[in-house]
Amino acid sequence: MADAVVSFLVLKVGNQLIEEATFLYGVSDQVHMLTREFKLLQQFLSKANMSHNNDEVMNEWLKQLRDAAYEGEDIIDDYIRQNERRIRRRSHLKRVVLSLHDLSAHRRVGKSIVAVQENLRMIFSNKDRYGINITRDHVSIKALEKRKQRDFNPEIDDDEIVGFDDDARRVVRQLTALGDELRVITIVGMGGLGKTTLAKKVYNVQMGFECVAWVSVGQNCQEVNLLRQLIKKTICCDPEELKKMERENLEESLNAYLKNKRFFIVMDDVWEDGLWDSIKPVFRDIRNGSRILFTSRSYSIAKAADPNEDLYQLRFLNEDECWDLFNKRVSCPTDLVDMGKQLVEKCKGLPLAIVVLGGLLSKKACNALEWKRVLDTLDWRFDPSTKDCSEVLALSYRDMPDYLKACFLYLGLFPGNTEIRSSKLKLLWIAEGFVARNPWKRAEYIAEEYLEELYERSLIQVASKKSYGRSRTCGIKSCRIHDLLRDLAIAVSNEFEFLSVFGNQDTEFPPKVCRRLSIHGDVSNEVPLHKSSPSLRSLLCFDQIQLNLIPLIEGLRFLRVIDVQDVDIGVLPQEVGRLIHLRFLVLNNTNLESLPSTVGDLFNLQMLDIRSNGMLKVPASVWKLKELRHFYLDWCSPKQIEGFPNIQTLNGIAAGDWIEKSLVKLTTLSRLAITKVSSNHMRALATALPRLIFLRYLALKTEGQSPVLTNVQFSGLENLYLLTLFGQLGRLPNNFPPILMKLSLRSSRLVDDPLPILGQLKSLESLKLLKDSFTGTRMVCPSSCFPKLKFLTFDELDNLEVWEVKHGAMTCLRHLVVSKCEKLKMLPEGLRHADSLQELELAGMPDSFRNRVQLDFGEGRRSIHRTTSIILHIR
């Protein structure tokens, strides 16, 4: 009984204390970073020999800033020491007594920090009053000269491409030159010059190849991973089987497939000298006119790929092309033309510099005063002997608002060849405390605004977009960062001790002082981080094979983020429950044997991902967490959910008694995916779903063959715009949500043609009819149906023979995928006249079907029926 009372008190008091502690730790990072900025500011002023009208005022102002920052940091340090003493107490009762005793002290600390912040704001406001006009940061750009990794976006909008028309025609002529021998053509140029942009422009030209594929390579690319990428982009292969294939099998499968195809493959961003020689056996004995296009910064690497082929050396943009690209980013008023041209001149013909400069100016008032300030700032950084864009990139960082700087720097943790999932990135920002608090708006929405602002400033690139959305600045599914910008982020982070990246030869490991660590590549299983960096806040692993978490968890008490996805950890120790500051825990595909019950002690945990670990049992304590917002799991089903008052994502949970007992209480849910749904659960679902008024995504996956989803109701779900139904329907529901934008059906076994009904959904932008969703032989799309549909997928519709599209239907269709519909005779005649169609992807279709598509949608017919080209992908 006594233990139960103590546990209750710990839960009651601990939650409040931990919330305050977490807030204070977030302020600590901000104060620490600001203090480092003040030191660098002083160094910059002494080195730049800048003169001011009133040096005494300047020095006094700097002193006020420095003192305020140090005061805040001292308060935080005192708090941490006091809190550590309390945490070390072994007795629950002593912890509670000390917590109650220190409650008023903790509140005083919080008020002191708020006072320091107000003091800093007041000091900064005095800068303008005193007439002080300086740049606040000075960063070392040495790291910009070092090569890390890059992977540009291969799907750049055509209206953003400038100055590559002649270059593209020349490269295409090389690719289409007569000859059956396999030829390798290489585009060479410095970083930021537009190699990937040119390759994308060439890639989108219809050249009559049967198979086209784009593969992003990057530095330190493992050959096996590259082979897997090639198979994924060329052959229809099960992802699980692909992971199990050894190198010899990968090579043989690729060679056997490519021998029978005339292919065009782009390998973007090649950096390793011996990479081509190591994968060359894949392309042995291929004499069918196939072509490979490389992009690289290295002349020697490019020449080694094909000594008999001329390299294509990319040039700088000329003056007219620079001005044209600048105007695509910023609409320059007539009275600012002269100043705009002076700014563009600073970019030295480098496209990346112009794009970043345009993003910077787009966030400023369009007047002479603001532009002149930018021009003057660039002047003190200008070095006529260089042709890089260091000064423009550095200015892009300095010009960022404070709340955005940490978000930008955080991108330096990710490998250069990685697509960063925006959903994960936003949750990491929130866990780190970078996202401002707003009682009227969810932190996820604020983080989305941060992401969009980085895009608008041209500091990130869209790697992929969601198949729905209203504008190009929203719906970012994944993003990338150019290697020069990533180098800038790492350079600034090193100055601030903000983060450390291990994965390059010149990196010291383990780092001596580190708050955030990203490990790229395999290191020792026993990493002594608890000794070298005891104050580590975040640990992220990429391409790490194994890692022993036990000593790390025992020694790193301040961890907020642990992301060990795809790392073999085997065991998560019981001591994980002591990481009271932990907010973000990703254990996806880690061969985890069991989830300890102490995870339920992580009162501050917001994100938990335990997918792909087999039938991992979730202890009852986890279902009581109060702060958990996003929970990704596989097949687990609790009897009852007692916590989760703030839950937003519940993904992969198996149906069970909890639906009737608890689902109706989870009113904050915005994303819900339930597996193993049966007829026994439908009544409870029908009762609970209308109460979930914030629900935006719903997925229901059944078990068995009976049509259990026939009576599913969506009334009241006015915010639901993503819907996935995997299971036998019998017939389509008659009450789809009014703003439904994306619909996926699988195993529905519909007998009647679904297109006439689905075509009436006026907001639908993406439709996927997957395996066994329709069992009939004929589908007809009536006129005026699908007025907003942009993405359409037919996959494994085994009986489908005829598909018709009437005139006036699918007028916005942009991307069509037809996969493994082996009985389908031909694509609809109406698609030949659809000017909106941009991409057509065929996978696993018979040769006769592919040949007819190439004949009917190839270049000869396109010039007659269409005004725009179709990008044709055949696998």
Disulfide bonds with the S-S distance in Angstrom:
none
